[in-house]
Amino acid sequence: LVSHRFVPPKTIDGMGKLAPKGCTMIAAGDLFTLCLTSDGKVLSCGSGDCKSGDGQNQSNIGLVNGLTGVPIRFISAGESHSVAISYSGNAYSWGLNTHG
């Protein structure tokens, strides 16, 4: 028997420092969440490879490795991968990479 417990909404610790002007888009994977800031940075929090591409679990929100200095326009997340589209039209993908 699986027991689910409801956790009420709360603010994400560290969000104010990393995104003082807020987020414009959110994308959620299986065990992680991405946030696109108003200045084109991608933040992530949660668990696993899709968060930062380094395979480490992190409970605090932080910048996604590999996108530093690349202004991002759009983000999307699957079960175990993430995709970002830059303002210049380049696509970036990271995650488990078990299926191509």
Secondary structure, DSSP 4 states (H G I P E B T S, - for coil): ----------PPTTHHHH-TT-EEEEEE-SSEEEEEETTS-EEEEESSHHHHSSS--EEEEEEPTT-TT--EEEEEE-SSEEEEEETTS-EEEEE--S--
